[in-house]
Amino acid sequence: MLYISIEMIRTFKYRLWLNRNQERELGIMLETHRHLYNTCLEQRKSAYENEKRSITYGEQSSWYKSQRASNPYFARLNFSSAQATMRRLDKAFTAFFRRIKTGDKSGYPRFKNADRFFSIEFPAHGDGIRLTDNRLRIQHVGIVKVCLHRHLPEDAQIRTITVTRESDKWYLEVCFKTPDMAITQSTLPAVGIDVGIEHFLTTSDGEHIPNPGYLKSALPKLRIVQRSLSRKQKNGRNRAKAKIRIRNLHTRVKNHRSEYRHKTSLDLIRRYGTIAVESLNIKDMLGNRRLARAISDAAWSAFITTLTHKAERAGAAVVQVSSQNTSQECSGCGQIVQKKLSERWHSCPSCGLYLHRDVNAARNILSRAFALPGSGKWDRTVLNQGTVSQEAVCFS
């Protein structure tokens, strides 16, 4: 039995129950943080355009400290939390300059309107915010009730606490670190999975998991509400209400997706010890205007991320392999059998293998996870030997 020692960083999310006064104070705090972010962005933008120089985070932190004496809104902000907002802008510029070096000139930090700024970060527990059981004390807001549906581990070391607003609801995100813990390495069998649109995913065992298509189901109602929004007067109260209705629908779709990928990934982790998946370039795939919405609705990238995180905690392994020709290559003999996307069945003229193209792709993905180191060839014999144990996986 193999054991691995791992240190985990996790985030728990809780619903906050606020009264009207607390909700108003949190709204003012969020708006002040947004104004601070935009002001600092304007300073950096103007300094470069007029003086050809860059303003550092340290300079803006000193400027903010001097402003607290004259600006009552800035004075009410927790200083560490305000620094986190300025660091957020600094990270945006760092990422932008990194993309410039790689030739990608997109993504210059943008000004945040009220619809694009939703979070307040507190970088230290106890500095402006403190969670005690199911009560959260926030500076200048008061004691807020927390829907503590699961308790933090006793040995958890809280790193950051973030208060977020989603639609018209407020949430608490607690990021914490757990000490090194011994995890038993899984000895369950291996499987290959192929994600798709017709089915959410298909396993090398021939199992099809349906694609729920939550956005597709919500589109009729979304279209009605969006048409209603287009008829509302700009900056009016009815327009603001229509925006909230649209946000509620999108939030519902997002929550459904999240629940579905958590349940699906948990089911796979409980049954398999090694899961082979494709390494997909989803950004380029979204360039297909006919499939972009369906691909986004499936949220493959988020599913693989969730699956990987759950695998780490369960002692399982997620292996990403090349996606080249997984659907065109025959999983029986290795011959390339060209097929259009509309052709849903694989029929090999060489070995006579006939099966669903997604099952064929999943088998190819599994065999590539068992690639012989340095040979560049796939070992197909594992597919014909029944259940494949995790110990047979050869990681190169």
KEVOKOL-958339 format. One record per residue: residue in one letter; x, y, z of N, C-alpha, C in turn. Coordinates in steps of 0.02 Angstrom, whole numbers, padded with zeros to 5 digits, always signed. Example, Ala and Ser with C-alpha at 12.3 -4.5 7.8 and 13.67 -1.06 7.14 Angstrom:
a+00660-00284+00390+00615-00225+00390+00660-00165+00390/s+00642-00112+00354+00684-00053+00357+00645+00002+00394/
***
This chain:
m+00043-00060+00000+00000+00000+00000+00045+00062+00000/l+00034+00107-00048+00074+00168-00054+00038+00226-00020/y+00078+00269+00012+00051+00328+00044+00088+00389+00015/i+00051+00443+00007+00081+00505-00014+00063+00560+00036/s+00110+00606+00047+00098+00661+00093+00085+00724+00051/i+00031+00759+00067+00012+00816+00025-00015+00872+00069/e+00001+00934+00049-00025+00994+00082-00077+01025+00036/m-00136+01038+00062-00192+01060+00021-00211+01132+00037/i-00230+01168-00015-00261+01234-00008-00331+01228-00035/r-00381+01240+00007-00451+01231-00013-00489+01295+00002/t-00549+01299-00028-00593+01357-00017-00663+01332-00004/f-00692+01354+00051-00762+01339+00067-00803+01402+00055/k-00862+01393+00029-00905+01449+00012-00970+01444+00053/y-00989+01500+00086-01048+01500+00128-01093+01558+00109/r-01157+01548+00120-01207+01601+00109-01209+01646+00171/l-01215+01711+00159-01222+01760+00214-01295+01782+00218/w-01319+01787+00280-01387+01813+00291-01380+01883+00322/l-01402+01933+00284-01392+02003+00304-01459+02037+00316/n-01458+02086+00363-01516+02130+00367-01506+02189+00320/r-01554+02233+00316-01551+02287+00267-01492+02334+00280/n-01480+02348+00342-01425+02394+00359-01358+02364+00339/q-01348+02299+00355-01286+02266+00338-01277+02261+00262/e-01331+02248+00227-01326+02243+00154-01308+02311+00124/r-01336+02365+00152-01320+02432+00128-01246+02449+00141/e-01222+02433+00202-01152+02447+00218-01104+02407+00175/l-01120+02344+00163-01077+02304+00119-01077+02330+00048/g-01135+02353+00026-01139+02383-00041-01097+02445-00048/i-01097+02488+00004-01056+02548+00004-00981+02529+00005/m-00964+02479+00044-00895+02456+00047-00871+02429-00020/l-00913+02390-00052-00895+02363-00118-00887+02418-00169/e-00931+02467-00168-00927+02523-00215-00864+02565-00202/t-00844+02572-00139-00783+02610-00123-00721+02573-00149/h-00720+02507-00141-00665+02468-00168-00662+02474-00244/r-00719+02474-00276-00720+02482-00349-00693+02551-00369/h-00713+02602-00333-00688+02670-00347-00613+02674-00336/l-00588+02640-00284-00516+02639-00272-00479+02605-00329/y-00506+02549-00352-00475+02513-00408-00472+02556-00470/n-00528+02589-00488-00530+02630-00548-00485+02692-00542/t-00482+02721-00482-00439+02779-00472-00365+02761-00481/c-00345+02705-00454-00276+02682-00462-00261+02665-00534/l-00309+02636-00569-00299+02622-00640-00291+02686-00680/e-00331+02737-00664-00326+02801-00698-00257+02833-00685/q-00232+02827-00624-00166+02854-00609-00112+02821-00651/r-00114+02756-00656-00063+02720-00695-00069+02737-00769/k-00130+02741-00794-00141+02755-00864-00118+02826-00882/s-00135+02874-00840-00116+02944-00853-00040+02953-00847/a-00009+02920-00798+00063+02928-00788+00101+02902-00849/y+00078+02848-00878+00113+02821-00936+00101+02864-00998/e+00039+02886-01007+00023+02926-01067+00056+02995-01065/n+00061+03025-01006+00087+03093-01001+00162+03096-00985/e+00185+03050-00944+00255+03053-00921+00297+02993-00943/k+00265+02944-00975+00300+02883-00998+00335+02847-00939/r+00300+02843-00883+00328+02807-00826+00273+02763-00795/s+00295+02713-00759+00249+02667-00727+00245+02680-00652/i+00185+02678-00626+00175+02687-00554+00174+02618-00522/t+00210+02611-00467+00214+02547-00432+00159+02541-00379/y+00151+02480-00355+00103+02468-00302+00122+02507-00239/g+00187+02509-00223+00210+02545-00164+00191+02619-00165/e+00198+02651-00223+00179+02721-00229+00105+02731-00218/q+00065+02686-00245-00008+02694-00237-00030+02678-00166/s+00004+02633-00133-00012+02618-00064+00002+02679-00019/s+00058+02714-00033+00073+02775+00005+00023+02830-00010/w+00003+02836-00074-00047+02886-00092-00113+02872-00056/y-00133+02809-00054-00196+02792-00021-00194+02809+00054/k-00136+02796+00085-00130+02811+00156-00139+02886+00170/s-00114+02928+00125-00122+03001+00134-00194+03023+00120/q-00229+02986+00075-00297+03005+00057-00347+02989+00113/r-00330+02943+00157-00377+02924+00210-00393+02982+00257/a-00348+03031+00260-00360+03088+00304-00413+03135+00277/s-00422+03137+00210-00469+03184+00180-00531+03150+00149/n-00526+03086+00134-00582+03050+00103-00615+03005+00155/p-00675+03021+00177-00707+02981+00231-00724+02910+00208/y-00737+02900+00143-00752+02833+00119-00690+02789+00121/f-00633+02816+00099-00571+02779+00103-00552+02765+00176/a-00568+02811+00220-00550+02803+00291-00588+02745+00322/r-00648+02730+00297-00688+02676+00326-00667+02607+00302/l-00626+02604+00249-00603+02540+00224-00550+02511+00270/n-00550+02445+00277-00495+02412+00312-00432+02420+00269/f-00377+02441+00301-00317+02458+00263-00289+02397+00225/s-00287+02339+00257-00261+02279+00224-00306+02259+00165/s-00371+02267+00174-00417+02251+00119-00408+02298+00060/a-00397+02364+00075-00384+02412+00021-00319+02395-00015/q-00268+02373+00023-00206+02353-00008-00216+02293-00054/a-00260+02247-00034-00275+02189-00076-00307+02210-00142/t-00349+02262-00140-00379+02287-00202-00326+02318-00248/m-00279+02355-00218-00225+02384-00258-00178+02331-00285/r-00167+02278-00246-00126+02222-00271-00162+02186-00327/r-00228+02185-00324-00267+02154-00378-00255+02189-00444/l-00252+02255-00442-00237+02294-00502-00164+02282-00524/d-00119+02278-00475-00048+02267-00491-00039+02199-00525/k-00076+02148-00502-00072+02082-00533-00100+02084-00604/a-00152+02125-00615-00180+02131-00683-00129+02160-00731/f-00091+02210-00708-00039+02239-00751+00019+02190-00761/t+00037+02153-00709+00091+02104-00716+00072+02051-00768/a+00010+02028-00766-00013+01979-00815-00015+02009-00885/f-00034+02072-00890-00036+02106-00956+00034+02111-00986/f+00082+02131-00946+00151+02137-00972+00180+02068-00990/r+00159+02017-00953+00182+01950-00970+00154+01928-01037/r+00091+01945-01051+00063+01928-01116+00096+01967-01172/i+00115+02030-01158+00148+02071-01209+00213+02037-01230/k+00250+02008-01183+00314+01976-01199+00304+01915-01243/t+00246+01883-01238+00233+01824-01280+00200+01842-01346/g+00190+01907-01358+00160+01928-01422+00086+01939-01420/d+00054+01926-01364-00019+01937-01358-00031+02006-01328/k-00056+02052-01369-00064+02121-01348-00134+02135-01319/s-00173+02083-01308-00241+02092-01282-00240+02092-01206/g-00295+02115-01177-00304+02108-01105-00278+02165-01064/y-00277+02227-01090-00256+02284-01048-00308+02292-00992/p-00285+02303-00930-00332+02310-00874-00386+02362-00888/r-00447+02344-00874-00503+02387-00892-00535+02417-00829/f-00568+02473-00839-00605+02503-00784-00665+02460-00768/k-00680+02455-00704-00734+02412-00681-00797+02452-00668/n-00851+02435-00704-00915+02466-00687-00948+02423-00632/a-01007+02444-00612-01040+02410-00556-01058+02338-00571/d-01061+02320-00635-01079+02252-00655-01018+02207-00661/r-00958+02233-00647-00897+02193-00657-00852+02193-00595/f-00878+02212-00540-00838+02212-00478-00881+02184-00422/f-00863+02124-00397-00908+02090-00352-00876+02065-00287/s-00812+02078-00276-00780+02046-00219-00737+02094-00178/i-00733+02081-00113-00690+02117-00067-00647+02066-00031/e-00582+02072-00038-00536+02023-00009-00505+02050+00056/f-00505+02008+00107-00471+02023+00169-00412+01974+00175/p-00350+01998+00168-00293+01952+00163-00272+01919+00228/a-00300+01940+00285-00279+01910+00348-00341+01901+00393/h-00350+01841+00418-00405+01828+00463-00393+01862+00530/g-00441+01901+00552-00435+01940+00613-00419+02012+00601/d-00400+02031+00540-00387+02100+00523-00445+02127+00483/g-00494+02155+00518-00553+02182+00485-00609+02133+00477/i-00595+02069+00486-00647+02018+00478-00628+01957+00521/r-00678+01926+00552-00663+01868+00594-00724+01821+00593/l-00710+01757+00580-00762+01706+00579-00758+01665+00643/t-00813+01665+00681-00818+01626+00743-00881+01585+00740/d-00873+01519+00733-00930+01474+00724-00971+01497+00664/n-01036+01513+00676-01078+01535+00620-01091+01611+00622/r-01044+01648+00649-01050+01720+00652-00987+01752+00621/l-00999+01801+00580-00944+01836+00546-00946+01909+00566/r-00891+01934+00594-00886+02003+00613-00847+02041+00560/i-00879+02091+00528-00847+02131+00476-00842+02203+00501/q-00784+02232+00492-00771+02300+00514-00820+02348+00482/h-00852+02391+00523-00900+02442+00503-00965+02412+00475/v-00974+02347+00479-01036+02316+00456-01073+02283+00514/g-01036+02249+00557-01066+02217+00615-01058+02141+00611/i-01099+02107+00651-01097+02034+00655-01149+02006+00607/v-01126+01965+00561-01169+01937+00508-01178+01862+00520/k-01238+01838+00509-01251+01766+00517-01228+01729+00454/v-01193+01673+00465-01165+01633+00410-01202+01566+00407/c-01222+01546+00348-01252+01479+00339-01195+01429+00335/l-01173+01405+00394-01114+01362+00399-01135+01290+00386/h-01142+01271+00322-01166+01204+00305-01112+01151+00315/r-01048+01172+00320-00995+01125+00337-00941+01164+00375/h-00914+01132+00426-00865+01165+00469-00795+01160+00439/l-00755+01209+00453-00685+01207+00433-00649+01154+00474/p-00598+01121+00445-00558+01073+00483-00526+01107+00544/e-00518+01069+00598-00491+01098+00659-00420+01125+00651/d-00381+01093+00607-00312+01114+00597-00304+01160+00536/a-00360+01189+00512-00357+01232+00453-00323+01299+00471/q-00280+01322+00426-00247+01386+00434-00277+01435+00382/i-00320+01480+00405-00355+01525+00359-00304+01574+00328/r-00305+01577+00262-00260+01621+00226-00294+01687+00207/t-00349+01683+00170-00386+01742+00151-00461+01730+00159/i-00497+01785+00169-00571+01782+00172-00597+01834+00122/t-00642+01812+00079-00669+01856+00027-00745+01859+00032/v-00771+01919+00032-00844+01929+00031-00863+01946-00041/t-00909+01907-00068-00928+01916-00139-01004+01926-00144/r-01023+01962-00197-01094+01970-00212-01109+01937-00279/e-01157+01892-00279-01179+01859-00340-01253+01875-00349/s-01267+01911-00402-01335+01936-00414-01356+01978-00353/d-01408+01959-00316-01429+01998-00258-01414+01961-00193/k-01368+01914-00194-01350+01875-00135-01276+01886-00118/w-01261+01878-00054-01192+01887-00030-01165+01821-00004/y-01100+01809-00017-01069+01747+00002-01001+01760+00035/l-00979+01710+00072-00914+01713+00105-00871+01656+00078/e-00810+01672+00054-00764+01622+00029-00703+01620+00076/v-00693+01563+00108-00638+01555+00156-00585+01510+00124/c-00527+01539+00110-00471+01501+00082-00424+01481+00140/f-00412+01416+00147-00372+01393+00202-00323+01338+00180/k-00272+01328+00220-00221+01278+00206-00224+01225+00261/t-00218+01162+00240-00216+01107+00288-00145+01081+00293/p-00123+01059+00352-00055+01031+00358-00047+00968+00316/d+00016+00946+00309+00030+00885+00271-00011+00827+00299/m-00043+00791+00254-00083+00734+00274-00067+00674+00229/a-00069+00615+00259-00054+00554+00222-00116+00530+00185/i-00110+00518+00120-00165+00495+00079-00146+00428+00048/t-00190+00380+00053-00178+00315+00024-00187+00318-00051/q-00137+00294-00088-00141+00296-00160-00192+00245-00184/s-00236+00266-00228-00290+00223-00251-00265+00165-00292/t-00297+00107-00283-00280+00048-00323-00339+00027-00367/l-00386+00072-00377-00444+00058-00420-00423+00056-00493/p-00464+00027-00537-00446+00021-00608-00440+00088-00643/a-00411+00086-00703-00402+00147-00743-00457+00152-00795/v-00467+00214-00819-00518+00227-00870-00496+00286-00912/g-00518+00286-00974-00509+00344-01017-00576+00376-01030/i-00578+00443-01031-00642+00478-01043-00633+00527-01101/d-00685+00531-01140-00687+00578-01196-00745+00626-01186/v-00731+00690-01177-00784+00739-01168-00812+00759-01235/g-00876+00777-01236-00908+00794-01300-00970+00835-01290/i-01006+00844-01344-01068+00883-01344-01129+00837-01345/e-01126+00785-01387-01181+00737-01389-01191+00705-01321/h-01136+00684-01290-01136+00660-01221-01086+00702-01182/f-01101+00715-01119-01054+00754-01078-00986+00722-01077/l-00985+00656-01066-00923+00619-01072-00940+00546-01086/t-00891+00512-01117-00896+00441-01133-00835+00406-01106/t-00844+00349-01073-00788+00313-01044-00765+00258-01091/s-00704+00235-01079-00677+00180-01120-00714+00114-01107/d-00754+00111-01054-00796+00053-01040-00861+00054-01080/g-00873+00107-01117-00933+00112-01158-00990+00148-01124/e-00979+00179-01067-01032+00215-01031-01039+00286-01057/h-01100+00307-01069-01114+00375-01091-01147+00413-01034/i-01119+00470-01016-01150+00514-00965-01182+00572-01002/p-01246+00584-00992-01282+00633-01033-01259+00705-01021/n-01267+00745-01072-01251+00816-01069-01314+00854-01048/p-01315+00885-00989-01377+00917-00965-01398+00978-01005/g-01350+01016-01033-01366+01075-01073-01407+01126-01035/y-01381+01149-00978-01420+01194-00936-01432+01262-00970/l-01383+01287-01006-01393+01351-01040-01445+01344-01095/k-01442+01289-01132-01491+01277-01185-01562+01275-01158/s-01570+01245-01099-01637+01242-01068-01660+01311-01044/a-01613+01353-01024-01631+01419-00997-01638+01472-01051/l-01618+01457-01113-01619+01507-01166-01687+01538-01179/p-01742+01499-01183-01808+01530-01196-01825+01585-01145/k-01814+01571-01081-01829+01621-01030-01779+01679-01033/l-01716+01664-01047-01666+01716-01052-01682+01765-01109/r-01705+01739-01164-01722+01782-01221-01779+01829-01204/i-01828+01804-01167-01885+01846-01147-01862+01902-01102/v-01821+01885-01052-01798+01935-01004-01750+01985-01038/q-01709+01962-01083-01662+02008-01117-01699+02055-01164/r-01752+02031-01196-01793+02077-01238-01826+02129-01193/s-01848+02107-01135-01879+02154-01088-01828+02207-01066/l-01766+02186-01054-01714+02233-01035-01701+02285-01089/s-01702+02264-01152-01688+02310-01207-01740+02365-01213/r-01799+02354-01186-01853+02404-01191-01854+02452-01131/k-01813+02438-01081-01812+02480-01021-01769+02542-01032/q-01790+02597-00999-01753+02659-01003-01686+02653-00968/k-01633+02678-01000-01566+02674-00971-01563+02712-00905/n-01526+02683-00858-01516+02711-00791-01581+02714-00750/g-01632+02677-00772-01695+02677-00735-01699+02619-00686/r-01746+02623-00639-01754+02570-00589-01777+02505-00620/n-01822+02509-00669-01846+02448-00701-01791+02412-00739/r-01745+02452-00767-01689+02421-00802-01644+02384-00752/a-01634+02414-00694-01593+02382-00642-01626+02317-00619/k-01692+02317-00613-01727+02256-00593-01721+02202-00647/a-01725+02222-00710-01718+02174-00765-01648+02143-00766/k-01598+02184-00751-01529+02158-00747-01523+02105-00693/i-01555+02118-00636-01552+02069-00581-01585+02004-00602/r-01642+02008-00638-01675+01946-00662-01629+01906-00708/i-01593+01942-00753-01547+01908-00798-01490+01876-00759/r-01463+01913-00711-01409+01886-00670-01432+01824-00632/n-01492+01825-00606-01518+01768-00570-01521+01706-00614/l-01542+01715-00676-01546+01658-00722-01477+01630-00738/h-01429+01676-00751-01361+01653-00766-01329+01620-00704/t-01343+01647-00646-01317+01617-00584-01346+01547-00573/r-01409+01539-00589-01441+01473-00582-01408+01423-00630/v-01394+01444-00692-01361+01400-00740-01291+01381-00715/k-01256+01431-00690-01188+01419-00664-01189+01370-00605/n-01236+01378-00560-01241+01334-00502-01258+01262-00523/h-01303+01256-00571-01320+01189-00596-01260+01155-00628/r-01222+01193-00667-01161+01164-00697-01113+01141-00643/s-01103+01184-00593-01055+01168-00540-01077+01104-00503/e-01140+01100-00487-01165+01040-00451-01156+00978-00494/y-01170+00983-00559-01166+00925-00603-01094+00900-00611/r-01047+00947-00620-00977+00924-00628-00949+00897-00562/h-00971+00923-00505-00948+00896-00441-00974+00825-00431/k-01037+00814-00446-01066+00747-00438-01035+00697-00487/t-01025+00719-00549-00997+00674-00600-00925+00657-00584/s-00885+00707-00565-00815+00694-00549-00809+00650-00486/l-00852+00661-00437-00850+00620-00376-00866+00547-00393/d-00915+00536-00437-00933+00468-00457-00874+00434-00492/l-00838+00470-00534-00781+00440-00569-00724+00424-00520/i-00712+00469-00472-00658+00459-00424-00672+00398-00380/r-00736+00387-00364-00753+00330-00322-00746+00263-00358/r-00746+00265-00425-00743+00202-00463-00676+00188-00495/y-00635+00241-00506-00573+00232-00543-00515+00265-00506/g-00456+00235-00513-00396+00261-00481-00352+00302-00527/t-00357+00290-00593-00321+00329-00643-00371+00349-00697/i-00374+00412-00713-00420+00437-00763-00380+00474-00816/a-00384+00450-00877-00349+00481-00933-00396+00528-00971/v-00374+00589-00983-00415+00639-01018-00373+00671-01073/e-00408+00704-01119-00373+00740-01173-00349+00808-01148/s-00294+00830-01175-00270+00898-01163-00297+00942-01220/l-00351+00977-01208-00387+01013-01261-00368+01086-01262/n-00365+01114-01322-00355+01186-01332-00425+01216-01341/i-00459+01228-01286-00529+01248-01288-00535+01319-01318/k-00486+01361-01306-00489+01430-01332-00495+01430-01409/d-00457+01388-01442-00462+01384-01515-00527+01350-01536/m-00551+01302-01498-00613+01268-01515-00673+01316-01512/l-00668+01366-01469-00723+01414-01464-00726+01460-01525/g-00676+01456-01569-00678+01495-01631-00729+01469-01680/n-00754+01408-01670-00807+01381-01713-00874+01410-01691/r-00901+01456-01730-00961+01492-01708-01022+01447-01703/r-01020+01390-01737-01078+01344-01734-01079+01303-01670/l-01020+01293-01641-01015+01250-01582-00995+01287-01519/a-00978+01351-01525-00950+01388-01468-00997+01387-01407/r-01061+01399-01418-01107+01402-01361-01115+01334-01328/a-01117+01281-01368-01125+01213-01340-01062+01193-01302/i-01003+01213-01327-00941+01197-01293-00937+01235-01227/s-00956+01298-01228-00956+01337-01166-01006+01310-01115/d-01063+01287-01140-01114+01260-01095-01090+01196-01061/a-01049+01156-01096-01024+01094-01067-00971+01108-01014/a-00934+01163-01020-00883+01184-00970-00833+01128-00957/w-00799+01105-01010-00752+01050-01004-00693+01068-00959/s-00666+01129-00969-00607+01149-00930-00621+01149-00856/a-00678+01176-00835-00696+01177-00764-00705+01105-00738/f-00732+01061-00779-00741+00992-00758-00674+00957-00746/i-00626+00967-00792-00560+00935-00784-00526+00963-00722/t-00534+01028-00709-00504+01058-00649-00534+01028-00585/t-00600+01022-00584-00633+00992-00526-00613+00919-00517/l-00609+00883-00572-00590+00812-00569-00518+00805-00542/t-00473+00849-00564-00404+00845-00541-00398+00860-00466/h-00435+00910-00442-00433+00927-00371-00460+00870-00328/k-00515+00839-00350-00543+00783-00311-00496+00723-00313/a-00462+00713-00369-00416+00657-00375-00358+00664-00326/e-00333+00726-00317-00278+00737-00271-00296+00717-00200/r-00357+00733-00180-00378+00717-00112-00394+00643-00102/a-00407+00607-00158-00425+00537-00153-00367+00490-00168/g-00309+00518-00184-00252+00476-00201-00255+00447-00271/a-00298+00474-00313-00304+00452-00382-00261+00496-00427/a-00258+00479-00491-00216+00516-00539-00258+00534-00600/v-00250+00597-00623-00280+00619-00686-00223+00631-00735/v-00222+00594-00790-00168+00598-00839-00195+00630-00902/q-00164+00685-00923-00184+00719-00985-00139+00695-01041/v-00170+00677-01098-00133+00651-01155-00149+00693-01216/s-00112+00684-01269-00122+00721-01331-00191+00705-01360/s-00224+00756-01387-00290+00747-01416-00288+00735-01491/q-00229+00731-01520-00223+00725-01592-00249+00657-01617/n-00298+00659-01661-00325+00600-01695-00354+00547-01648/t-00377+00567-01590-00406+00516-01545-00471+00488-01574/s-00508+00528-01612-00570+00503-01643-00557+00469-01710/q-00505+00489-01746-00491+00461-01812-00452+00396-01808/e-00413+00387-01757-00371+00327-01751-00411+00268-01725/c-00400+00211-01754-00435+00150-01732-00403+00125-01668/s-00444+00112-01617-00418+00089-01553-00400+00015-01556/g-00419-00020-01610-00403-00090-01616-00336-00103-01650/c-00324-00067-01707-00263-00081-01745-00220-00019-01755/g-00245+00040-01740-00205+00100-01747-00209+00134-01814/q-00248+00107-01861-00255+00138-01927-00297+00202-01922/i-00278+00252-01963-00316+00314-01965-00377+00305-02009/v-00436+00315-01981-00499+00310-02017-00532+00379-02015/q-00528+00415-02071-00554+00483-02072-00630+00483-02066/k-00656+00527-02024-00728+00533-02013-00746+00607-02006/k-00804+00626-02032-00831+00692-02020-00860+00695-01949/l-00870+00756-01925-00897+00764-01858-00968+00735-01854/s-01004+00736-01909-01072+00710-01909-01074+00634-01907/e-01020+00600-01923-01017+00527-01921-01004+00505-01850/r-01053+00474-01819-01050+00459-01748-01026+00388-01733/w-01013+00347-01785-00990+00279-01773-00925+00266-01809/h-00881+00230-01775-00815+00212-01803-00818+00143-01833/s-00799+00137-01897-00797+00073-01931-00730+00067-01965/c-00690+00019-01942-00622+00011-01967-00621-00040-02024/p-00600-00022-02084-00597-00071-02140-00540-00121-02131/s-00493-00107-02087-00435-00151-02079-00449-00208-02031/c-00472-00191-01970-00484-00244-01920-00557-00258-01908/g-00602-00219-01939-00673-00231-01932-00705-00206-01868/l-00667-00166-01829-00695-00139-01767-00751-00090-01781/y-00807-00100-01748-00866-00057-01758-00893-00037-01689/l-00889+00027-01673-00915+00052-01609-00924+00127-01613/h-00955+00156-01562-00968+00228-01561-00901+00265-01562/r-00899+00320-01600-00836+00356-01608-00809+00383-01541/d-00853+00401-01495-00831+00427-01430-00800+00373-01388/v-00827+00312-01392-00798+00255-01356-00729+00239-01386/n-00724+00242-01452-00660+00231-01485-00609+00283-01462/a-00630+00347-01458-00585+00399-01435-00564+00388-01363/a-00611+00368-01320-00595+00357-01249-00545+00300-01242/r-00551+00249-01283-00503+00193-01280-00434+00216-01303/n-00432+00259-01354-00367+00285-01375-00335+00328-01321/i-00377+00367-01287-00352+00409-01232-00323+00366-01177/l-00357+00312-01160-00332+00267-01108-00266+00234-01129/s-00263+00211-01192-00201+00178-01214-00142+00226-01216/r-00155+00290-01230-00100+00339-01229-00075+00353-01159/a-00118+00344-01109-00095+00351-01040-00048+00295-01021/f-00051+00239-01058-00007+00182-01046+00050+00181-01097/a+00068+00240-01124+00120+00243-01176+00186+00219-01148/l+00223+00182-01189+00290+00159-01169+00337+00219-01171/p+00377+00231-01119+00421+00290-01116+00470+00291-01174/g+00470+00346-01211+00519+00357-01264+00505+00321-01328/s+00453+00277-01331+00442+00240-01392+00399+00277-01442/g+00355+00321-01415+00309+00357-01458+00254+00313-01484/k+00247+00250-01460+00194+00205-01482+00149+00191-01423/w+00086+00176-01438+00037+00163-01386+00031+00088-01375/d+00027+00067-01313+00019-00003-01296-00055-00020-01294/r-00080-00052-01347-00152-00066-01353-00171-00131-01319/t-00123-00171-01297-00139-00236-01267-00178-00228-01203/v-00170-00171-01168-00205-00162-01104-00280-00159-01113/l-00303-00141-01173-00375-00135-01184-00407-00204-01190/n-00369-00255-01202-00396-00322-01213-00380-00369-01155/q-00359-00340-01098-00341-00382-01041-00389-00373-00983/g-00450-00349-00997-00499-00341-00944-00486-00278-00904/t-00496-00282-00839-00487-00225-00795-00414-00206-00790/v-00399-00143-00797-00330-00118-00794-00320-00086-00726/s-00271-00110-00689-00258-00082-00623-00213-00020-00628/q-00214+00021-00576-00174+00082-00578-00100+00067-00577/e-00080+00010-00545-00009-00006-00542+00021-00017-00611/a-00022-00032-00661+00004-00045-00728+00020+00018-00766/v-00002+00075-00740+00010+00138-00775+00085+00153-00773/c+00112+00171-00831+00183+00187-00835+00189+00262-00848/f+00208+00301-00798+00213+00373-00806+00283+00389-00831/s+00288+00424-00887+00352+00443-00916+00371+00513-00896/
***
